[in-house]
Amino acid sequence: MPLVEIFVSESRPASDRKQLADAVHQALVQTISIPEADRFQLVRTLSAVDAFIDATYLGLTRTPDFVVVRVTLRRGRSNAIKRALYAAVAANAAAAVGVRPEDVMIVLAENEAVDWSFGAGLSQYALEN
């Protein structure tokens, strides 16, 4: 049940945005075993004046063709699974739209089951106490 936000340069074509979203989703299915139909994604475009991405932080070389992927998901996955997810997202993005892995930043934000409502004002995954 992750909520995925993908931030890309406004210069990236709409077709690339869809392929990138597909690539990220497949990485989630492959590495953290979410169901194929569990897809909640928002792709947001940013102009050059709206994004301040350091070009060399931590010794990487980044280009203006950056991609930032923020995944909000439930807590509980191991560090190894998270690392596998990072690698799969970067590899899938490169294969899908040619973005360099160095240009893919991924951030996970973890929370609990009660922090989700999928509609109707209910917390569908929260257990009643």
KEROBA-253400 format. One record per residue: residue in three letters; x, y, z of N, C-alpha, C in turn. Coordinates in nm, 4 decimals. Atoms other than C-alpha are relative to their C-alpha. Layout:
BEGIN
+-----+----------+----------+----------+----------+----------+----------+----------+----------+----------+
!   r !      n.X !      n.Y !      n.Z !     ca.X !     ca.Y !     ca.Z !      c.X !      c.Y !      c.Z !
+-----+----------+----------+----------+----------+----------+----------+----------+----------+----------+
! Ala !        X !        Y !        Z !        X !        Y !        Z !        X !        Y !        Z !
...
+-----+----------+----------+----------+----------+----------+----------+----------+----------+----------+
//
This chain:
BEGIN
+-----+----------+----------+----------+----------+----------+----------+----------+----------+----------+
!   r !      n.X !      n.Y !      n.Z !     ca.X !     ca.Y !     ca.Z !      c.X !      c.Y !      c.Z !
+-----+----------+----------+----------+----------+----------+----------+----------+----------+----------+
! Met !   0.0783 !  -0.1195 !   0.0000 !   0.0000 !   0.0000 !   0.0000 !   0.0829 !   0.1266 !   0.0000 !
! Pro !  -0.0786 !  -0.1220 !   0.0018 !   0.2745 !   0.2471 !  -0.0668 !  -0.0695 !   0.1123 !  -0.0778 !
! Leu !   0.0345 !  -0.1181 !   0.0777 !   0.1977 !   0.5978 !  -0.1796 !   0.1321 !   0.0501 !  -0.0566 !
! Val !  -0.1245 !  -0.0355 !   0.0670 !   0.4620 !   0.6931 !  -0.4356 !  -0.0149 !   0.1363 !  -0.0656 !
! Glu !  -0.0075 !  -0.1295 !   0.0669 !   0.5509 !   1.0450 !  -0.5404 !   0.1295 !   0.0013 !  -0.0804 !
! Ile !  -0.1149 !  -0.0024 !   0.0896 !   0.7834 !   1.0798 !  -0.8383 !   0.0133 !   0.1425 !  -0.0525 !
! Phe !  -0.0264 !  -0.1363 !   0.0424 !   0.9376 !   1.4190 !  -0.9077 !   0.0993 !  -0.0039 !  -0.1157 !
! Val !  -0.0847 !   0.0001 !   0.1192 !   1.0847 !   1.4789 !  -1.2538 !   0.0082 !   0.1411 !  -0.0566 !
! Ser !  -0.0125 !  -0.1270 !   0.0712 !   1.2034 !   1.7698 !  -1.4657 !  -0.1185 !   0.0159 !  -0.0941 !
! Glu !   0.1125 !  -0.0256 !   0.0898 !   0.9224 !   1.9340 !  -1.6610 !   0.0355 !  -0.0271 !  -0.1454 !
! Ser !  -0.0418 !   0.0286 !   0.1374 !   1.1275 !   1.8690 !  -1.9744 !  -0.0167 !  -0.1476 !  -0.0373 !
! Arg !   0.0171 !   0.1435 !   0.0294 !   1.0712 !   1.4941 !  -1.9420 !  -0.1356 !  -0.0212 !  -0.0679 !
! Pro !   0.1266 !   0.0227 !   0.0716 !   0.8066 !   1.3826 !  -2.1962 !  -0.1007 !  -0.0792 !   0.0824 !
! Ala !   0.1077 !   0.0696 !  -0.0723 !   0.4707 !   1.2564 !  -2.0666 !   0.0137 !  -0.1513 !  -0.0140 !
! Ser !  -0.0148 !   0.1451 !   0.0181 !   0.5389 !   0.9115 !  -2.2153 !   0.1091 !  -0.0559 !   0.0907 !
! Asp !  -0.1063 !   0.0420 !  -0.0920 !   0.8609 !   0.8895 !  -2.0127 !  -0.0519 !  -0.0056 !   0.1433 !
! Arg !   0.0532 !  -0.0035 !  -0.1362 !   0.6712 !   0.9826 !  -1.6971 !  -0.0785 !  -0.1267 !   0.0300 !
! Lys !   0.0789 !   0.1229 !  -0.0188 !   0.4312 !   0.6890 !  -1.7414 !   0.0929 !  -0.1209 !   0.0087 !
! Gln !  -0.0942 !   0.1130 !  -0.0040 !   0.7175 !   0.4484 !  -1.8159 !   0.0796 !  -0.0002 !   0.1302 !
! Leu !  -0.0725 !  -0.0102 !  -0.1265 !   0.9059 !   0.5750 !  -1.5120 !  -0.0879 !  -0.0471 !   0.1154 !
! Ala !   0.0929 !   0.0452 !  -0.1036 !   0.5992 !   0.5251 !  -1.2925 !  -0.0166 !  -0.1514 !  -0.0052 !
! Asp !   0.0098 !   0.1461 !   0.0148 !   0.5628 !   0.1717 !  -1.4314 !   0.1255 !  -0.0681 !   0.0555 !
! Ala !  -0.1268 !   0.0582 !  -0.0461 !   0.9312 !   0.1025 !  -1.3579 !   0.0091 !   0.0006 !   0.1521 !
! Val !  -0.0016 !  -0.0078 !  -0.1462 !   0.8999 !   0.2199 !  -0.9978 !  -0.0979 !  -0.1012 !   0.0585 !
! His !   0.0994 !   0.0943 !  -0.0511 !   0.5852 !   0.0149 !  -0.9468 !   0.0516 !  -0.1444 !  -0.0093 !
! Gln !  -0.0529 !   0.1350 !   0.0139 !   0.7506 !  -0.2993 !  -1.0817 !   0.1088 !  -0.0282 !   0.1031 !
! Ala !  -0.1020 !   0.0184 !  -0.1036 !   1.0426 !  -0.2466 !  -0.8427 !  -0.0651 !  -0.0276 !   0.1352 !
! Leu !   0.0718 !   0.0238 !  -0.1259 !   0.7966 !  -0.2301 !  -0.5520 !  -0.0594 !  -0.1396 !   0.0041 !
! Val !   0.0587 !   0.1349 !   0.0072 !   0.6198 !  -0.5460 !  -0.6657 !   0.1096 !  -0.1051 !   0.0174 !
! Gln !  -0.1088 !   0.0974 !  -0.0015 !   0.9506 !  -0.7293 !  -0.7144 !   0.0714 !  -0.0098 !   0.1342 !
! Thr !  -0.0875 !   0.0015 !  -0.1174 !   1.1286 !  -0.6284 !  -0.3966 !  -0.0731 !  -0.0001 !   0.1329 !
! Ile !   0.0690 !  -0.0017 !  -0.1289 !   0.8725 !  -0.5586 !  -0.1259 !  -0.1333 !  -0.0739 !  -0.0053 !
! Ser !   0.1136 !   0.0920 !   0.0152 !   0.6034 !  -0.7917 !  -0.2587 !  -0.1364 !   0.0655 !   0.0178 !
! Ile !   0.1341 !  -0.0569 !  -0.0037 !   0.3174 !  -0.5472 !  -0.2880 !  -0.0820 !  -0.0637 !  -0.1120 !
! Pro !   0.0832 !   0.0536 !   0.1081 !   0.0207 !  -0.6721 !  -0.4928 !   0.0076 !   0.0900 !  -0.1238 !
! Glu !  -0.0053 !  -0.0749 !   0.1257 !   0.0233 !  -0.5664 !  -0.8592 !  -0.1028 !   0.1134 !  -0.0033 !
! Ala !   0.1076 !  -0.1001 !   0.0043 !  -0.3063 !  -0.3778 !  -0.8113 !   0.0140 !   0.1087 !   0.1061 !
! Asp !  -0.0211 !  -0.0972 !  -0.1072 !  -0.1748 !  -0.1845 !  -0.5092 !   0.0856 !   0.1144 !  -0.0538 !
! Arg !  -0.0755 !  -0.1054 !   0.0684 !  -0.0773 !   0.1195 !  -0.7127 !  -0.0635 !   0.1353 !   0.0267 !
! Phe !   0.0403 !  -0.1359 !  -0.0307 !  -0.1063 !   0.4732 !  -0.5815 !   0.1220 !   0.0883 !  -0.0244 !
! Gln !  -0.1165 !  -0.0773 !   0.0409 !   0.1348 !   0.7077 !  -0.7606 !  -0.0404 !   0.1398 !  -0.0453 !
! Leu !   0.0150 !  -0.1376 !   0.0458 !   0.1635 !   1.0797 !  -0.8206 !   0.1307 !   0.0400 !  -0.0667 !
! Val !  -0.1186 !  -0.0497 !   0.0689 !   0.4058 !   1.2132 !  -1.0803 !  -0.0110 !   0.1519 !  -0.0064 !
! Arg !  -0.0003 !  -0.1457 !  -0.0066 !   0.4972 !   1.5760 !  -1.0311 !   0.1176 !   0.0533 !  -0.0820 !
! Thr !  -0.1071 !  -0.0598 !   0.0786 !   0.6950 !   1.7902 !  -1.2709 !   0.0479 !   0.1280 !   0.0682 !
! Leu !  -0.0626 !  -0.1171 !  -0.0609 !   0.9350 !   2.0582 !  -1.1545 !   0.0796 !   0.0759 !  -0.1044 !
! Ser !  -0.0842 !  -0.0822 !   0.0869 !   1.0909 !   2.3467 !  -1.3422 !   0.1372 !   0.0139 !   0.0661 !
! Ala !  -0.1366 !  -0.0169 !  -0.0523 !   1.4596 !   2.4235 !  -1.2996 !   0.0033 !   0.0970 !   0.1173 !
! Val !   0.0007 !  -0.0967 !  -0.1101 !   1.3706 !   2.7125 !  -1.0682 !  -0.0706 !  -0.0530 !   0.1246 !
! Asp !   0.0711 !   0.0586 !  -0.1135 !   1.1678 !   2.4827 !  -0.8402 !   0.0738 !  -0.1151 !   0.0658 !
! Ala !  -0.0740 !   0.1142 !  -0.0544 !   1.4307 !   2.2178 !  -0.7722 !   0.1442 !   0.0418 !   0.0266 !
! Phe !  -0.1369 !  -0.0313 !  -0.0396 !   1.7575 !   2.2626 !  -0.5864 !   0.0642 !  -0.1306 !   0.0431 !
! Ile !  -0.0602 !   0.1310 !  -0.0219 !   1.9428 !   1.9327 !  -0.6158 !   0.1514 !   0.0169 !  -0.0099 !
! Asp !  -0.1451 !  -0.0151 !   0.0014 !   2.3097 !   1.9355 !  -0.5204 !   0.0605 !  -0.0947 !  -0.1033 !
! Ala !  -0.0555 !   0.0760 !   0.1114 !   2.5098 !   1.8176 !  -0.8206 !   0.1096 !  -0.0984 !   0.0400 !
! Thr !  -0.1135 !   0.0862 !  -0.0362 !   2.7879 !   1.6465 !  -0.6220 !  -0.0077 !  -0.0564 !   0.1407 !
! Tyr !   0.0100 !   0.0467 !  -0.1386 !   2.6595 !   1.5569 !  -0.2746 !   0.0341 !  -0.1481 !   0.0106 !
! Leu !  -0.0475 !   0.1353 !  -0.0282 !   2.8188 !   1.2365 !  -0.1348 !   0.0812 !  -0.0615 !  -0.1148 !
! Gly !  -0.0904 !   0.0478 !   0.1040 !   3.0554 !   1.2152 !  -0.4327 !  -0.0667 !  -0.0477 !  -0.1278 !
! Leu !   0.0688 !   0.0369 !   0.1242 !   2.7889 !   1.1474 !  -0.6972 !  -0.0061 !   0.1214 !  -0.0920 !
! Thr !   0.0174 !  -0.1075 !   0.0960 !   2.7559 !   1.3528 !  -1.0129 !  -0.1415 !  -0.0068 !  -0.0537 !
! Arg !   0.1402 !  -0.0041 !   0.0428 !   2.3961 !   1.4541 !  -1.0797 !  -0.0174 !   0.1014 !  -0.1118 !
! Thr !   0.0310 !  -0.0889 !   0.1115 !   2.2516 !   1.6155 !  -1.3905 !  -0.1374 !   0.0632 !   0.0232 !
! Pro !   0.1349 !  -0.0572 !  -0.0117 !   1.9420 !   1.8322 !  -1.4373 !  -0.1110 !  -0.0997 !  -0.0329 !
! Asp !   0.0971 !   0.1038 !   0.0350 !   1.7701 !   1.5098 !  -1.5515 !  -0.0340 !  -0.0869 !   0.1212 !
! Phe !   0.0226 !   0.0721 !  -0.1240 !   1.7239 !   1.4060 !  -1.1866 !  -0.1423 !  -0.0561 !   0.0099 !
! Val !   0.1300 !   0.0570 !  -0.0375 !   1.4389 !   1.1931 !  -1.0548 !   0.0045 !  -0.0207 !   0.1505 !
! Val !   0.0120 !   0.0253 !  -0.1429 !   1.3287 !   1.1923 !  -0.6915 !  -0.1238 !  -0.0852 !   0.0205 !
! Val !   0.1108 !   0.0909 !  -0.0295 !   1.1113 !   0.9060 !  -0.5697 !  -0.0178 !  -0.0037 !   0.1510 !
! Arg !   0.0316 !   0.0060 !  -0.1425 !   0.9440 !   0.9375 !  -0.2312 !  -0.1090 !  -0.1050 !   0.0176 !
! Val !   0.0928 !   0.1099 !  -0.0231 !   0.7710 !   0.6244 !  -0.1039 !  -0.0436 !   0.0031 !   0.1456 !
! Thr !   0.0566 !   0.0084 !  -0.1346 !   0.5417 !   0.6375 !   0.1978 !  -0.0581 !  -0.1402 !   0.0130 !
! Leu !   0.0415 !   0.1385 !  -0.0161 !   0.4845 !   0.2862 !   0.3302 !  -0.0001 !  -0.0396 !   0.1470 !
! Arg !   0.0038 !   0.0480 !  -0.1380 !   0.4193 !   0.0848 !   0.6417 !   0.1372 !  -0.0465 !   0.0455 !
! Arg !  -0.1248 !   0.0387 !  -0.0640 !   0.7077 !   0.0218 !   0.8765 !   0.0135 !  -0.1527 !   0.0025 !
! Gly !  -0.0208 !   0.1412 !  -0.0252 !   0.8661 !  -0.3208 !   0.9019 !   0.0894 !  -0.0749 !  -0.0968 !
! Arg !  -0.0871 !   0.0712 !   0.0937 !   1.0951 !  -0.4010 !   0.6098 !   0.1453 !   0.0099 !   0.0458 !
! Ser !  -0.1407 !   0.0038 !  -0.0414 !   1.4555 !  -0.4984 !   0.6686 !   0.0833 !   0.0963 !  -0.0847 !
! Asn !  -0.0921 !  -0.0844 !   0.0758 !   1.7479 !  -0.2859 !   0.5593 !   0.0386 !  -0.0647 !  -0.1321 !
! Ala !  -0.0353 !   0.0703 !   0.1240 !   1.8374 !  -0.5525 !   0.3014 !  -0.1096 !   0.0160 !  -0.1048 !
! Ile !   0.1110 !  -0.0169 !   0.0942 !   1.4928 !  -0.5292 !   0.1439 !  -0.0044 !   0.1441 !  -0.0506 !
! Lys !  -0.0021 !  -0.1402 !   0.0429 !   1.5144 !  -0.1494 !   0.1372 !   0.1112 !   0.0231 !  -0.1018 !
! Arg !  -0.1117 !  -0.0148 !   0.0943 !   1.8545 !  -0.1678 !  -0.0336 !  -0.0332 !  -0.0647 !  -0.1341 !
! Ala !   0.0421 !   0.0651 !   0.1241 !   1.7120 !  -0.4116 !  -0.2887 !  -0.0991 !   0.0873 !  -0.0753 !
! Leu !   0.0954 !  -0.0912 !   0.0629 !   1.4286 !  -0.1679 !  -0.3541 !   0.0728 !   0.1157 !  -0.0674 !
! Tyr !  -0.0747 !  -0.1110 !   0.0584 !   1.6718 !   0.1211 !  -0.4111 !   0.0677 !  -0.0427 !  -0.1309 !
! Ala !  -0.0698 !   0.0491 !   0.1187 !   1.8747 !  -0.0862 !  -0.6576 !  -0.0978 !  -0.0289 !  -0.1134 !
! Ala !   0.0979 !   0.0331 !   0.1032 !   1.5650 !  -0.2077 !  -0.8420 !  -0.0620 !   0.1245 !  -0.0615 !
! Val !   0.0566 !  -0.1246 !   0.0538 !   1.4155 !   0.1411 !  -0.8755 !   0.1001 !   0.0646 !  -0.0957 !
! Ala !  -0.1018 !  -0.0628 !   0.0851 !   1.7429 !   0.2805 !  -1.0146 !   0.0210 !  -0.0784 !  -0.1289 !
! Ala !  -0.0210 !   0.0832 !   0.1196 !   1.7934 !  -0.0123 !  -1.2531 !  -0.1215 !   0.0048 !  -0.0926 !
! Asn !   0.1213 !  -0.0036 !   0.0826 !   1.4321 !  -0.0143 !  -1.3715 !  -0.0166 !   0.1350 !  -0.0683 !
! Ala !   0.0108 !  -0.1340 !   0.0588 !   1.4336 !   0.3620 !  -1.4274 !   0.0983 !   0.0170 !  -0.1150 !
! Ala !  -0.1002 !  -0.0073 !   0.1066 !   1.7528 !   0.3367 !  -1.6298 !  -0.0452 !  -0.0786 !  -0.1227 !
! Ala !   0.0454 !   0.0827 !   0.1116 !   1.6105 !   0.0555 !  -1.8415 !  -0.1224 !   0.0589 !  -0.0699 !
! Ala !   0.1259 !  -0.0499 !   0.0563 !   1.2738 !   0.2257 !  -1.8915 !   0.0162 !   0.1292 !  -0.0780 !
! Val !  -0.0060 !  -0.1329 !   0.0627 !   1.3694 !   0.5826 !  -1.9761 !   0.1421 !   0.0545 !  -0.0140 !
! Gly !  -0.1378 !  -0.0424 !   0.0194 !   1.7495 !   0.5986 !  -1.9770 !   0.0536 !   0.0971 !   0.1025 !
! Val !  -0.0520 !  -0.0883 !  -0.1039 !   1.7850 !   0.8007 !  -1.6596 !   0.1200 !  -0.0676 !   0.0667 !
! Arg !  -0.1197 !   0.0539 !  -0.0645 !   2.1280 !   0.7536 !  -1.5043 !  -0.0326 !  -0.0373 !   0.1445 !
! Pro !   0.0249 !   0.0366 !  -0.1392 !   2.1167 !   0.5663 !  -1.1714 !   0.0464 !   0.1065 !   0.0990 !
! Glu !  -0.0487 !  -0.1074 !  -0.0872 !   2.3184 !   0.8535 !  -1.0196 !  -0.1004 !   0.1136 !   0.0119 !
! Asp !   0.1009 !  -0.1054 !   0.0007 !   2.0252 !   1.0807 !  -1.1021 !  -0.1307 !  -0.0423 !   0.0671 !
! Val !   0.1211 !   0.0497 !  -0.0660 !   1.7738 !   0.8725 !  -0.9053 !   0.0210 !   0.0049 !   0.1511 !
! Met !  -0.0023 !  -0.0100 !  -0.1462 !   1.7204 !   0.9718 !  -0.5422 !  -0.1284 !  -0.0626 !   0.0521 !
! Ile !   0.1155 !   0.0698 !  -0.0557 !   1.4867 !   0.7566 !  -0.3303 !  -0.0048 !   0.0259 !   0.1495 !
! Val !   0.0200 !  -0.0251 !  -0.1424 !   1.3448 !   0.8431 !   0.0105 !  -0.1206 !  -0.0805 !   0.0461 !
! Leu !   0.1113 !   0.0739 !  -0.0594 !   1.1310 !   0.6127 !   0.2231 !  -0.0492 !   0.0736 !   0.1236 !
! Ala !   0.0632 !  -0.0558 !  -0.1200 !   0.8873 !   0.7493 !   0.4815 !  -0.0920 !  -0.1082 !   0.0545 !
! Glu !   0.0748 !   0.1119 !  -0.0563 !   0.7543 !   0.4781 !   0.7094 !  -0.1002 !   0.0467 !   0.1051 !
! Asn !   0.1010 !  -0.0305 !  -0.0999 !   0.4432 !   0.4829 !   0.9235 !  -0.0718 !  -0.1288 !   0.0410 !
! Glu !   0.0739 !   0.1150 !  -0.0530 !   0.1865 !   0.2517 !   1.0881 !  -0.1311 !  -0.0192 !  -0.0751 !
! Ala !   0.1247 !   0.0332 !   0.0690 !  -0.1322 !   0.0853 !   0.9607 !  -0.1097 !   0.1031 !   0.0251 !
! Val !   0.1050 !  -0.0951 !  -0.0348 !  -0.3560 !   0.3338 !   1.1418 !   0.0170 !   0.1341 !  -0.0716 !
! Asp !  -0.0273 !  -0.1261 !   0.0674 !  -0.1961 !   0.6173 !   0.9429 !  -0.0571 !   0.0063 !  -0.1419 !
! Trp !   0.0524 !   0.0074 !   0.1364 !  -0.3806 !   0.5144 !   0.6233 !  -0.1518 !  -0.0039 !  -0.0004 !
! Ser !   0.1423 !   0.0117 !   0.0332 !  -0.7326 !   0.5775 !   0.5004 !  -0.0098 !  -0.0018 !  -0.1512 !
! Phe !   0.0134 !   0.0130 !   0.1447 !  -0.8133 !   0.4574 !   0.1501 !  -0.1343 !   0.0513 !  -0.0502 !
! Gly !   0.1266 !  -0.0588 !   0.0387 !  -1.1501 !   0.6328 !   0.1473 !  -0.1082 !  -0.0288 !   0.1018 !
! Ala !   0.1185 !   0.0164 !  -0.0841 !  -1.4874 !   0.6566 !   0.3187 !   0.0248 !   0.0375 !   0.1456 !
! Gly !  -0.0285 !  -0.0411 !  -0.1363 !  -1.3250 !   0.8062 !   0.6285 !   0.0358 !  -0.1138 !   0.0925 !
! Leu !  -0.0336 !   0.1186 !  -0.0793 !  -1.2084 !   0.4629 !   0.7439 !   0.1498 !  -0.0261 !  -0.0034 !
! Ser !  -0.1368 !   0.0480 !  -0.0024 !  -0.8714 !   0.3259 !   0.8476 !  -0.0069 !  -0.1506 !  -0.0242 !
! Gln !   0.0290 !   0.1373 !   0.0387 !  -0.9104 !   0.0007 !   0.6576 !   0.0984 !  -0.1025 !   0.0556 !
! Tyr !  -0.0988 !   0.0961 !  -0.0460 !  -0.5876 !  -0.1625 !   0.7788 !   0.0249 !   0.0039 !   0.1505 !
! Ala !  -0.0226 !  -0.0118 !  -0.1434 !  -0.5995 !  -0.0534 !   1.1418 !  -0.0867 !  -0.1004 !   0.0754 !
! Leu !   0.0743 !   0.0920 !  -0.0852 !  -0.7018 !  -0.3130 !   1.3962 !  -0.0703 !   0.0795 !   0.1079 !
! Glu !   0.0748 !  -0.0668 !  -0.1073 !  -0.9673 !  -0.2036 !   1.6410 !   0.0565 !  -0.0400 !   0.1336 !
! Asn !  -0.0477 !   0.0298 !  -0.1364 !  -0.8486 !  -0.1798 !   2.0022 !  -0.1155 !   0.0054 !   0.0966 !
+-----+----------+----------+----------+----------+----------+----------+----------+----------+----------+
//
